[in-house]
Amino acid sequence: MFALIDANSFYCSCERAFDPRLRGLPVAVLSNNDGCAIALTREAKDIGLKMGDPYHLAAKRPELQPLVWRSSNYALYGDMSRRIFETLLGMVPVVEPYSIDEMFLDLEGVPGDLAQLSADIRACVRRVAKIPCCVGIGPTKTIAKLANKVAKQDHNGPGVCDFSEEEIRQRAYPSIAIGDVWGMGRASVAKLKKQNVETVAEFVAMPNDQVRDLLTVVGAKTQAELQGRVCFPFNDAPATRKSLAVTRSFGRPVLTWTEMEQALASYAVRAAEKLRRHRLMANAMQVFMRTNEFNNDPRYSNQATFEIEGAADTLALIGDALRAGRRMWRDGCRYFKAGIVLLDLKPAADTPANLLPSRDPEQSARLMAALDAVNTRYGQRTLSPAVAGITRGWTMRRERLSPRYTTHIDEILVVTA
């Protein structure tokens, strides 16, 4: 038996958790560079804001003046997701994160009323992490996710939907659109509509061979899951990620190599930190830079992909990124975005030793451990290579950024009497 817990308007809820003045108000969180709305509260939707609406246009609309805008604060959101995860670990045998705001729960063998347990879990997350959630229950992941969607759509309901019993599912399926099913994209929905299949009940009743021919084996597995047969079990171990990207749009056009050098170096620093946190090594790198294709500036885009010595050393990755970037750099362009992607990631423990390494591996490991220890204790960028820059005028716009309440000691919430 599975459950899926999903935070409601997660980014906005994180903002409200530390600023009670936002409760009941329409709130929207913006994308990188304060570009467009990527998270909305129900109050924001009710006054007419839609997902993806650009800020520079929405801010001028009279009906949207009550909106409270926030820049994306990923440090806060990531830490709040961790807090939810740790809360859940104390209540169920297995927790499998699906995204930053969704997690599958293993309820197999858990005694008692599962609906009541889910209500208790939801209340605990709200009390400990201050994040409102909904829970869906089902004998498969697909059914649990569908139940969660039904729970979220019932704004005045209990926040829990239990689809564990087949009789309940049979009553519900005829009224649920096939597009509400996990993994059913627009192309799949369009194909099914041509077959006059528009509800979950009609999809479940289709012959399996017809589903496989129409939607391949993935669609057949989705149908089986909706029928109550498990095709997507819990992972025994988290999958090793194969790539890692650090990319940003600049807050203003980058015109000089010095600024591009700082940007690529800072991205390499961040990527190396992520590698070491996950105990991975990179064996290839891609570096890219491009201008804005949506304005009248001269267009230029370039990228390079190449093998690197398996490493998670910040200085080595900076060197690799800058050598590639310098070859691609073209004077006279107004660069809009750049980034690096690390490829062919392998667990550090499984990476064979290099017979003739370019850097002393033991010395590198000690240096990186010291660097991470200082930055963990005193905050990100306390120690950073000078080439990554001190003042960074090119960084993305975040003019409405809330404090990083849980990850930066200087921004911790202060309660006064």
GUVEX-443334 format. One line per 10 residues: number of its first residue (from 1); their letters; for each residue x, y, z of N, C-alpha, C. Coordinates in steps of 0.05 Angstrom, whole numbers, always signed. Atoms other than C-alpha are relative to their C-alpha. Example, Ala and Ser with C-alpha at 12.3 -4.5 7.8 and 13.67 -1.06 7.14 Angstrom:
# GUVEX-443334
1 = AS = +18:-24:+0:+246:-90:+156:+18:+24:+0; -16:-24:-1:+273:-21:+143:-15:+22:+14
***
This chain:
# GUVEX-443334
1 = MFALIDANSF = +17:-24:+0:+0:+0:+0:+18:+25:+0; -15:-24:+3:+26:+68:-20:-16:+25:+9; +13:-26:-3:+12:+140:-2:+19:+20:-13; -15:-22:+10:+34:+204:-35:-7:+25:+15; +4:-25:-14:+42:+267:+6:+11:+23:-18; -7:-22:+18:+44:+332:-34:-6:+26:+14; +3:-26:-13:+55:+401:-6:-17:+19:-18; +17:-18:+15:+3:+453:-26:+15:+26:-5; -14:-25:+8:+33:+512:-65:+26:+2:+16; -22:+3:-18:+99:+491:-35:+18:+25:+4
11 = YCSCERAFDP = -18:-24:-2:+143:+552:-51:-14:+22:+15; +15:-21:-14:+88:+599:-28:-4:-7:+30; +3:+9:-28:+76:+557:+35:+25:+4:+16; -26:-5:-14:+150:+562:+52:+2:+29:+8; -1:-29:-6:+145:+638:+48:-19:+6:+23; +20:-6:-21:+83:+638:+92:+9:-12:+27; -8:+13:-25:+115:+591:+143:+15:+19:+18; -16:-18:-15:+162:+647:+165:-10:+28:+0; +12:-27:+0:+119:+707:+150:-31:-3:+2; +29:+4:-4:+49:+698:+180:-17:+22:-12
21 = RLRGLPVAVL = +15:-22:+12:+28:+765:+150:-10:-8:-28; +7:+8:+27:+23:+729:+83:-24:-20:-1; +22:+19:-1:-30:+680:+106:-27:+13:-7; +25:-11:+10:-95:+692:+70:+3:+20:-22; -4:-18:+21:-63:+739:+21:+8:-14:-26; -9:+13:+25:-51:+724:-53:+31:+3:-3; -29:+1:+1:+23:+704:-60:+8:-14:-26; -12:+13:+24:+64:+687:-122:+30:+0:+3; -29:+2:+0:+136:+663:-127:+9:+1:-29; -10:-4:+27:+176:+683:-189:+23:-18:-7
31 = SNNDGCAIAL = -22:+17:+11:+225:+644:-232:+26:+16:+2; -26:-13:+0:+298:+660:-239:-1:+27:-15; +0:-27:+12:+312:+734:-255:-27:+13:+3; +26:-11:-4:+242:+749:-229:-16:+2:-26; +12:+0:+27:+215:+729:-297:-30:-4:+0; +29:+6:+2:+147:+696:-289:-8:-16:+24; +11:+14:-24:+101:+664:-237:+4:-30:-3; -3:+29:+1:+120:+592:-221:-14:-14:+23; +15:+11:-22:+81:+582:-156:-21:+20:+9; +22:-18:-7:+14:+611:-136:-16:-12:+23
41 = TREAKDIGLK = +20:+9:-20:-32:+608:-76:-27:+0:-13; +27:+0:+11:-105:+595:-87:-12:+28:-2; +10:-28:+0:-119:+668:-70:+11:+15:-25; -12:-13:+24:-72:+689:-127:-15:-9:-25; +15:+10:+23:-109:+644:-176:-27:+12:-1; +27:-10:-1:-176:+671:-153:-2:+28:-11; +1:-27:+10:-158:+742:-173:+10:+2:-29; -6:+0:+28:-135:+721:-242:+28:-5:-9; -27:+6:+9:-61:+705:-241:+2:-29:-8; -4:+27:+10:-40:+644:-281:+29:-7:+1
51 = MGDPYHLAAK = -27:+10:+0:+21:+601:-278:+14:+8:-26; -15:-8:+23:+74:+628:-325:-4:+28:-9; +4:-28:+7:+47:+699:-328:+26:+16:+5; -25:-15:-5:+107:+746:-337:-5:+22:+20; +2:-20:-22:+119:+792:-278:-3:+28:-11; +0:-28:+10:+132:+855:-319:-27:+8:-11; +27:-6:+9:+62:+850:-348:-21:-3:+22; +20:+4:-21:+24:+822:-289:+0:+22:+21; -2:-21:-21:+50:+875:-241:-15:+25:-8; +14:-24:+8:+15:+928:-283:-31:-3:-1
61 = RPELQPLVWR = +29:+5:+2:-54:+895:-283:-14:+9:+26; +13:-11:-24:-101:+933:-235:-11:-21:+19; +12:+20:-17:-136:+870:-210:+20:-17:+16; -21:+15:-14:-69:+840:-189:+16:+16:+20; -15:-17:-18:-46:+897:-146:+2:-11:+29; -3:+11:-27:-61:+860:-80:+21:-22:+2; -19:+23:-1:-11:+806:-99:+26:+7:+15; -26:-2:-12:+51:+796:-57:+19:-18:-16; -19:+15:+17:+110:+776:-102:+25:-7:+16; -25:+8:-13:+170:+737:-78:+19:-12:-21
71 = SSNYALYGDM = -20:+14:+17:+235:+718:-114:+4:-28:+10; -5:+28:-8:+251:+644:-114:+23:-2:+19; -20:+3:-22:+289:+625:-51:+6:-30:+3; -4:+29:+1:+315:+556:-67:+14:-12:+24; -13:+9:-24:+359:+551:-6:-20:-6:+22; +21:+4:-20:+298:+558:+38:-18:-23:-8; +18:+21:+8:+254:+512:-3:+13:-28:+2; -14:+25:-2:+306:+457:-6:+2:-9:+29; -2:+7:-28:+316:+459:+69:-27:-8:+12; +27:+7:-10:+241:+458:+83:-9:-28:-10
81 = SRRIFETLLG = +6:+26:+10:+235:+397:+38:+14:-21:+17; -15:+18:-18:+289:+363:+80:-14:-3:+26; +14:+2:-25:+250:+380:+142:-25:-17:-1; +24:+18:+4:+187:+347:+114:+9:-29:-1; -10:+27:+3:+227:+286:+95:+7:-13:+27; -8:+10:-26:+257:+278:+164:-24:-4:+18; +25:+3:-16:+188:+287:+196:-14:-26:-8; +14:+24:+9:+159:+231:+153:+15:-25:+7; -16:+23:-6:+217:+184:+167:-7:-11:+28; +6:+9:-27:+195:+181:+240:-28:-12:+2
91 = MVPVVEPYSI = +28:+9:-2:+124:+159:+221:-6:-24:-18; +5:+22:+18:+129:+108:+164:+26:-15:-6; -25:+16:+4:+178:+52:+145:+18:+11:-21; -17:-9:+23:+202:+81:+78:-12:+26:-11; +8:-24:+13:+200:+150:+47:+17:+3:-26; -14:-3:+26:+217:+159:-27:-6:+27:-12; +5:-26:+12:+224:+231:-50:-5:-2:-30; +6:+0:+28:+193:+242:-118:+8:+27:-13; -9:-26:+8:+205:+317:-124:+4:+16:+26; -6:-16:-24:+221:+375:-77:-25:+2:+18
101 = DEMFLDLEGV = +24:-3:-17:+148:+377:-53:-18:-25:+0; +15:+25:+1:+124:+305:-65:+17:-23:+9; -15:+23:-10:+143:+241:-29:-19:-24:+2; +15:+24:-3:+117:+170:-34:+6:-13:+28; -3:+13:-26:+106:+133:+32:-8:-30:-3; +5:+28:-1:+108:+58:+43:-18:-6:+24; +18:+6:-22:+47:+38:+84:-5:-30:+3; +3:+29:-1:+54:-37:+73:+5:-11:+28; -4:+12:-27:+43:-74:+138:-4:+19:+23; +4:-19:-22:+28:-11:+177:-28:-6:+12
111 = PGDLAQLSAD = +26:+7:-12:-28:-28:+226:-18:+24:+3; +19:-22:-5:-91:+12:+238:-13:+11:-25; +14:-13:+22:-134:+57:+196:+19:+18:-15; -20:-15:+16:-91:+83:+139:-9:+29:-5; +10:-27:+4:-136:+143:+127:+5:+17:+25; -6:-15:-25:-129:+164:+200:+30:+5:+3; -29:-3:-2:-54:+152:+198:+8:+23:-19; -7:-20:+19:-50:+196:+136:-8:+28:+10; +9:-26:-12:-90:+251:+171:+20:+8:+22; -19:-6:-21:-42:+246:+230:+27:+9:-12
121 = IRACVRRVAK = -24:-8:+14:+18:+250:+182:-2:+29:-10; +5:-27:+10:-12:+311:+149:+1:+21:+22; +1:-19:-23:-24:+345:+216:+28:+4:+11; -27:-2:-11:+47:+329:+239:+18:+17:-17; -16:-17:+18:+79:+360:+177:-8:+29:+3; +9:-27:-3:+36:+421:+186:+10:+12:+26; -9:-10:-27:+56:+427:+260:+30:+4:+1; -29:-1:-2:+130:+413:+252:+13:+17:-21; -12:-15:+22:+147:+441:+184:-16:+24:-9; +17:-23:+6:+89:+491:+180:-8:+0:-30
131 = IPCCVGIGPT = +7:+2:+28:+72:+466:+109:-26:-16:-3; +24:+15:+5:+1:+446:+89:+4:-20:-23; -4:+21:+20:-3:+381:+50:-27:-15:-4; +21:+19:+5:-52:+332:+20:+12:-28:-4; -10:+27:+2:-46:+256:+21:-20:-17:-16; +15:+19:+15:-70:+204:-28:+9:-28:+6; -6:+28:-8:-73:+129:-12:-9:-18:-22; +8:+19:+20:-74:+71:-61:+18:-24:+0; -16:+24:+2:-48:+1:-76:+23:+2:-19; -23:-5:+19:-1:+29:-130:+7:+30:+2
141 = KTIAKLANKV = -8:-28:+1:+38:+93:-139:-19:+18:-17; +17:-15:+18:-6:+115:-197:-27:+6:+13; +26:-4:-14:-70:+106:-156:+4:+20:+23; -5:-18:-22:-39:+141:-96:+3:+29:-10; -3:-26:+11:-19:+200:-139:-27:+11:-10; +26:-8:+9:-88:+203:-170:-18:+8:+24; +15:-6:-25:-120:+201:-100:+9:+27:+11; -11:-25:-10:-74:+258:-80:-12:+24:-15; +11:-21:+17:-99:+300:-139:-29:+5:+8; +28:-3:-9:-171:+287:-118:-2:+15:+27
151 = AKQDHNGPGV = +0:-13:-26:-155:+308:-47:+6:+30:-2; -7:-28:+4:-123:+373:-71:-22:+16:-13; +22:-14:+14:-182:+390:-115:-23:+6:+18; +22:-5:-19:-230:+386:-56:+11:+20:+21; -11:-21:-18:-211:+453:-23:-12:-1:+28; +13:+0:-26:-260:+443:+34:+0:-28:+13; +0:+27:-10:-246:+369:+45:+21:-4:+21; -19:+7:-22:-203:+333:+97:+29:+0:-8; -28:+1:+9:-140:+334:+54:+11:-27:-4; -8:+28:+3:-138:+258:+50:-20:-14:-18
161 = CDFSEEEIRQ = +17:+16:+17:-166:+214:-5:+10:-29:+0; -7:+28:-3:-166:+138:+5:-12:-16:-23; +8:+17:+22:-169:+97:-59:+10:-28:+3; -11:+27:-4:-145:+33:-27:-20:-22:-7; +20:+20:+5:-211:-3:-38:-9:+2:-30; +8:+0:+28:-230:-24:-109:-28:+11:-4; +27:-10:+3:-303:-8:-98:-1:+30:-1; -1:-29:+0:-286:+64:-82:+11:+11:-26; -12:-9:+25:-243:+70:-144:-19:-3:-23; +19:+4:+22:-297:+42:-189:-21:+22:+0
171 = RAYPSIAIGD = +20:-22:-2:-345:+96:-164:+13:+26:-9; -13:-26:+6:-293:+151:-174:+10:+2:-29; -13:-1:+26:-260:+132:-240:-17:+13:-22; +16:-11:+22:-319:+151:-286:-1:+31:+0; +2:-29:-2:-316:+224:-262:+28:+13:-1; -27:-12:+1:-240:+233:-268:+11:-1:-28; -10:-3:+27:-210:+258:-333:+26:-15:-2; -24:+15:+3:-155:+215:-362:+25:+18:+1; -23:-19:-2:-110:+277:-365:+9:+4:+29; -9:-3:-28:-108:+276:-288:+18:-22:+9
181 = VWGMGRASVA = -17:+23:-8:-69:+211:-288:+29:+6:-3; -28:-3:-1:+4:+212:-271:+13:-12:-25; -14:+9:+24:+46:+206:-335:-16:+2:-26; +16:-3:+24:-11:+220:-383:+4:+28:-11; -6:-26:+12:+17:+277:-425:-21:+7:-22; +20:-10:+19:-20:+317:-478:-1:-18:-25; +0:+17:+24:+1:+271:-535:-16:-26:+6; +14:+25:-7:-25:+209:-499:-30:+6:+3; +28:-7:-3:-90:+244:-480:-14:+4:-27; +11:-5:+27:-100:+266:-552:-5:-26:-15
191 = KLKKQNVETV = +3:+26:+13:-90:+195:-577:-24:-15:+11; +22:+14:-12:-140:+168:-527:-27:+13:-7; +25:-14:+7:-192:+221:-544:-9:-8:-28; +7:+9:+26:-189:+198:-616:-14:-27:+1; +13:+26:-4:-211:+130:-589:-25:+3:+18; +23:-6:-17:-267:+164:-550:+4:-9:+29; -7:+7:-28:-231:+150:-484:+7:+26:+14; -4:-25:-13:-236:+210:-438:+1:-2:+30; +0:+3:-29:-243:+183:-367:+18:-23:+8; -17:+22:-10:-201:+137:-324:-15:-26:-2
201 = AEFVAMPNDQ = +15:+25:+2:-257:+86:-324:+1:-12:-28; -2:+9:+28:-257:+83:-400:+27:-11:-7; -27:+9:+5:-182:+76:-401:+6:-27:+12; -4:+25:-14:-181:+20:-350:-14:-23:-14; +16:+21:+13:-233:-18:-390:+10:-7:-28; -10:+6:+27:-193:-16:-455:+15:-27:+0; -17:+24:+1:-161:-81:-479:+29:+7:+3; -28:-6:-6:-89:-85:-456:+16:+2:-26; -15:+0:+25:-63:-100:-526:-4:+27:-15; +6:-25:+13:-97:-38:-553:+15:+23:+13
211 = VRDLLTVVGA = -15:-20:-15:-66:+5:-498:+29:-1:-7; -29:+3:+6:+3:-23:-512:+6:+10:-28; -5:-9:+28:-3:-10:-587:-2:+30:-2; +5:-28:+2:-28:+60:-575:+20:+17:+16; -16:-16:-18:+15:+83:-517:+26:-14:+9; -24:+16:-6:+73:+32:-516:-3:-13:+28; +0:+15:-25:+92:-8:-455:-4:+18:+24; +4:-19:-22:+92:+55:-411:-29:+4:+6; +29:-3:-4:+18:+65:-423:-13:-25:+11; +10:+26:-10:+5:-9:-411:+5:-3:+30
221 = KTQAELQGRV = -6:+1:-29:+40:-4:-343:-18:+19:+16; +17:-19:-14:-1:+58:-325:-28:-12:+3; +26:+13:-2:-65:+20:-341:+0:-22:+21; -2:+22:-20:-42:-40:-299:+0:+12:+28; +0:-13:-26:-27:+7:-241:-27:+10:+8; +27:-10:-6:-96:+39:-246:-19:-23:+7; +16:+24:-6:-124:-32:-243:+8:-13:+27; -9:+10:-26:-86:-44:-178:+24:-18:+0; -24:+17:+2:-25:-82:-203:+25:+17:+1; -24:-16:-4:+42:-55:-180:+20:-4:-22
231 = CFPFNDAPAT = -20:+1:+21:+89:-38:-237:+23:+19:+7; -21:-19:-8:+129:+18:-203:+4:-3:+30; -4:+4:-29:+153:-9:-136:+19:+21:+12; -19:-17:-14:+194:+28:-84:+28:-8:-9; -28:+5:+6:+267:+35:-103:+14:-10:+24; -15:+10:-23:+311:-7:-58:+23:+20:+7; -21:-19:-5:+366:+45:-67:-4:+23:-20; +3:-22:+18:+365:+115:-97:+18:-3:-24; -15:+2:+25:+387:+117:-169:+22:+21:-1; -23:-19:+2:+455:+149:-182:-6:+19:-23
241 = RKSLAVTRSF = +5:-19:+21:+445:+212:-221:+23:-1:-21; -19:+3:+22:+480:+212:-289:+12:+27:-9; -10:-26:+8:+488:+287:-298:-7:+20:+21; +5:-21:-19:+489:+351:-259:+5:+27:-14; -2:-25:+15:+477:+421:-286:-1:+24:+19; +2:-26:-14:+490:+491:-259:-1:+21:-22; +4:-20:+22:+462:+543:-307:-16:+23:+11; +15:-23:-9:+435:+613:-297:-3:+20:-23; +2:-23:+17:+407:+670:-338:+11:+24:+16; -12:-23:-13:+445:+734:-322:-20:+21:+6
251 = GRPVLTWTEM = +18:-22:-7:+412:+792:-287:+2:+23:-20; -4:-20:+21:+439:+837:-342:+20:-13:-20; -18:+13:+20:+478:+821:-407:+29:+2:+9; -28:+1:-6:+549:+800:-396:+15:+7:-26; -14:-12:+24:+596:+839:-443:+29:-6:+0; -29:+4:-1:+667:+822:-419:+7:-28:+8; -10:+27:-8:+707:+758:-413:+4:-1:+30; -5:+1:-29:+724:+777:-341:-26:-8:+15; +25:+7:-13:+651:+773:-321:-9:-29:-7; +6:+27:+8:+640:+709:-361:+18:-20:+15
261 = EQALASYAVR = -18:+16:-15:+701:+680:-328:-9:-4:+29; +11:+2:-27:+672:+696:-260:-24:-19:+1; +24:+16:+1:+606:+664:-279:+6:-29:-2; -7:+28:+4:+635:+599:-305:+15:-11:+24; -15:+10:-23:+682:+594:-246:-19:-5:+24; +19:+3:-22:+625:+605:-196:-18:-24:-4; +17:+23:+5:+583:+552:-231:+16:-26:+5; -17:+24:-5:+642:+503:-228:+2:-5:+30; -1:+2:-29:+648:+518:-153:-25:-14:+11; +25:+11:-10:+575:+502:-142:-3:-30:-9
271 = AAEKLRRHRL = +2:+27:+10:+577:+439:-185:+18:-19:+16; -18:+16:-15:+638:+413:-148:-11:-6:+28; +12:+4:-27:+603:+423:-81:-22:-21:-1; +21:+20:+3:+544:+382:-106:+12:-27:-4; -13:+26:+5:+589:+327:-131:+10:-12:+27; -11:+10:-25:+623:+321:-64:-22:-7:+20; +22:+6:-18:+558:+323:-26:-13:-27:-6; +12:+25:+8:+532:+264:-66:+21:-22:-4; -22:+19:+2:+601:+229:-66:+2:-11:-28; -2:+7:+29:+605:+229:-142:+25:+12:-12
281 = MANAMQVFMR = -22:-10:+16:+659:+240:-193:-11:+5:-29; +8:-6:+27:+649:+272:-262:+22:-9:-19; -20:+9:+20:+683:+243:-324:-3:+15:-26; +3:-17:+24:+658:+293:-376:-14:+26:+8; +12:-27:-6:+636:+366:-379:-10:+12:-26; +10:-16:+22:+594:+409:-424:+0:+29:+10; +1:-28:-6:+603:+485:-424:-15:+14:-23; +14:-15:+21:+556:+532:-461:-4:+29:+8; +7:-29:-3:+541:+606:-470:-16:+8:-24; +17:-9:+23:+489:+642:-512:-11:+27:+6
291 = TNEFNNDPRY = +13:-26:-2:+458:+709:-526:-31:-4:+1; +30:+1:-2:+383:+725:-520:-12:-1:-28; +12:+3:+27:+346:+699:-581:-25:+16:-4; +26:-14:+2:+285:+741:-566:+3:+31:-2; -3:-29:+5:+315:+811:-577:+15:+4:-26; -12:-6:+26:+349:+846:-634:+30:-1:+0; -29:+1:-2:+421:+835:-610:+10:-22:-20; -12:+22:+16:+468:+794:-655:-1:-26:+15; +3:+26:-13:+456:+721:-640:+26:-16:-2; -23:+18:-1:+510:+673:-618:-5:-21:+21
301 = SNQATFEIEG = +3:+22:-18:+507:+606:-585:+22:-21:-5; -21:+20:+4:+562:+555:-573:+1:-18:+24; -4:+18:-23:+577:+495:-530:+23:-19:-7; -22:+20:+3:+633:+445:-520:-4:-22:+20; +2:+23:-18:+630:+375:-491:+26:-16:-3; -27:+13:+1:+694:+339:-472:+3:-17:+26; -6:+17:-23:+722:+286:-425:+18:+15:+19; -18:-12:-20:+755:+307:-360:+10:-23:+17; -10:+19:-19:+796:+270:-309:-20:-3:+22; +20:+5:-20:+747:+238:-261:+7:+15:+26
311 = AADTLALIGD = -7:-17:-22:+744:+290:-206:-24:+13:+12; +19:-17:-13:+704:+330:-156:+15:+23:+13; -17:-21:-10:+760:+380:-144:-9:+27:-12; +9:-26:+9:+736:+452:-148:+20:+13:-19; -20:-14:+16:+801:+479:-176:+3:-13:-27; -3:+14:+25:+806:+425:-229:-24:+6:-18; +24:-5:+16:+734:+436:-252:+0:+29:-11; -2:-28:+9:+745:+512:-255:+19:+1:-24; -19:+0:+22:+806:+501:-299:-12:-11:-26; +12:+12:+24:+768:+455:-347:-21:+18:-12
321 = ALRAGRRMWR = +21:-17:+10:+709:+502:-352:+11:+25:-13; -10:-25:+11:+750:+565:-364:+16:-5:-26; -14:+5:+25:+794:+533:-418:-20:-3:-23; +20:+4:+20:+732:+512:-456:-14:+27:-6; +14:-26:+4:+697:+579:-445:+16:+20:-15; -17:-20:+13:+756:+620:-468:+1:-6:-30; -1:+7:+29:+757:+582:-535:-27:+8:-13; +26:-7:+12:+682:+596:-545:-6:+29:+0; +7:-29:-4:+683:+669:-524:+3:+15:-26; -1:-17:+23:+667:+719:-578:-6:+29:+9
331 = DGCRYFKAGI = +3:-28:-8:+677:+794:-566:-23:+12:-15; +21:-15:+13:+620:+841:-581:-28:-11:+3; +27:+12:-5:+563:+795:-559:-10:+8:+27; +13:-5:-26:+513:+809:-504:-11:-27:+10; +7:+27:-8:+511:+743:-468:-23:+0:+21; +24:+1:-16:+445:+724:-436:+1:-23:+21; +0:+23:-17:+459:+656:-405:+25:-17:-5; -23:+19:+3:+516:+607:-392:-3:-21:+22; +2:+21:-20:+527:+544:-353:+19:-23:-6; -16:+24:+4:+564:+479:-343:-18:-24:+8
341 = VLLDLKPAAD = +14:+25:-6:+537:+408:-343:+21:-22:+3; -18:+22:-5:+576:+351:-312:-13:-26:-8; +11:+24:+12:+566:+284:-347:+15:-25:+9; -13:+26:-6:+581:+210:-337:+9:+0:+29; -5:+0:-29:+576:+215:-261:+2:-29:+10; -4:+26:-12:+601:+155:-222:+5:+4:+30; -7:-2:-28:+604:+141:-147:+30:+1:+4; -29:-3:-5:+671:+163:-120:+13:-26:+9; -12:+25:-9:+681:+96:-87:+5:-20:-22; -3:+18:+22:+674:+61:-154:+19:+10:-22
351 = TPANLLPSRD = -18:-12:+20:+721:+107:-193:+28:-10:+4; -27:+11:-3:+788:+73:-207:+20:+23:+3; -21:-20:-4:+851:+110:-186:+15:+4:-27; -15:-8:+24:+888:+147:-241:+30:-6:+5; -28:+7:-4:+958:+120:-251:+18:+25:+0; -16:-25:+1:+986:+190:-269:-19:+24:+3; +19:-22:-4:+938:+240:-238:+13:+27:-3; -10:-27:+3:+946:+314:-254:+2:+14:+27; +0:-11:-27:+933:+330:-180:+4:-22:+20; -3:+20:-22:+954:+293:-117:-28:-5:+12
361 = PEQSARLMAA = +27:+6:-9:+888:+258:-99:-4:+4:+30; +3:-3:-29:+902:+257:-24:+1:+29:+8; -2:-28:-6:+922:+330:-22:-26:+14:-9; +25:-11:+10:+861:+348:-64:-23:-6:+19; +21:+8:-18:+815:+309:-18:+1:+16:+26; -2:-15:-25:+842:+344:+44:-7:+29:-4; +6:-28:+5:+837:+413:+13:-30:+4:-4; +29:-3:+5:+765:+402:-11:-15:-5:+26; +14:+5:-26:+745:+374:+58:+2:+25:+17; -3:-24:-16:+773:+436:+91:-18:+23:-11
371 = LDAVNTRYGQ = +17:-20:+13:+738:+481:+41:-29:-4:+7; +28:+5:-6:+671:+447:+51:-6:+4:+30; +4:-4:-29:+679:+448:+127:-4:+29:+7; +2:-29:-5:+690:+523:+128:-27:+11:-11; +24:-11:+12:+632:+538:+81:-25:-11:+12; +23:+11:-14:+585:+491:+117:-4:+14:+27; +3:-12:-27:+600:+524:+184:-7:+30:-2; +3:-29:+1:+603:+597:+163:-16:+11:-23; +17:-9:+22:+560:+599:+101:+13:-2:-27; -10:+4:+27:+566:+589:+26:+16:+25:-9
381 = RTLSPAVAGI = -18:-20:+10:+622:+629:-7:+17:+14:+21; -18:-11:-19:+658:+643:+58:+29:-3:-10; -25:+4:+15:+718:+613:+22:-7:-7:-28; +5:+5:+28:+717:+615:-53:+24:+9:-17; -22:-9:+17:+770:+619:-108:-5:+28:-10; +2:-28:+8:+784:+691:-127:-11:+3:-28; +9:-3:+27:+770:+678:-200:-31:-1:-2; +30:+0:+0:+696:+667:-182:-12:+27:+6; +9:-27:-4:+692:+741:-164:-9:+5:+28; +9:-9:-26:+677:+781:-102:-27:+14:-3
391 = TRGWTMRRER = +26:-13:+7:+623:+829:-128:-8:-11:-27; +10:+13:+25:+580:+798:-182:-24:+15:-10; +22:-15:+11:+539:+848:-220:-17:-14:-20; +14:+16:+20:+518:+795:-270:-19:-20:+11; +17:+21:-12:+481:+751:-221:-30:+6:-6; +28:-3:+8:+407:+739:-233:-14:+18:+20; +16:-18:-16:+356:+789:-208:-16:-16:+21; +17:+11:-22:+324:+771:-141:-7:+22:+18; +6:-25:-14:+295:+837:-119:-20:-3:+22; +20:+5:-20:+241:+806:-76:+6:-25:+16
401 = LSPRYTTHID = -9:+24:-14:+282:+753:-41:-5:+2:+30; +4:+2:-28:+260:+733:+28:+25:-11:+14; -24:+10:-13:+312:+715:+81:+2:-31:-2; -5:+29:-1:+343:+645:+81:+0:-8:+29; +4:+2:-28:+315:+633:+150:+15:-24:+13; -9:+25:-13:+341:+562:+161:+28:-8:-8; -26:+8:+9:+408:+560:+125:+22:+21:+3; -20:-21:-3:+443:+626:+139:-4:+13:+28; +2:-9:-27:+457:+646:+211:-6:+30:+1; +5:-28:+0:+455:+720:+193:-28:+7:-7
411 = EILVVTA = +27:-5:+9:+385:+713:+166:-21:-15:+16; +19:+16:-16:+354:+671:+221:-22:+18:+12; +23:-15:-10:+286:+692:+246:+5:+9:+29; -4:-11:-27:+290:+737:+307:-27:+7:+12; +25:-5:-13:+232:+738:+356:+5:+20:+23; -4:-21:-21:+226:+800:+400:-25:-1:+19; +22:+0:-20:+184:+807:+463:-19:+22:-6
***
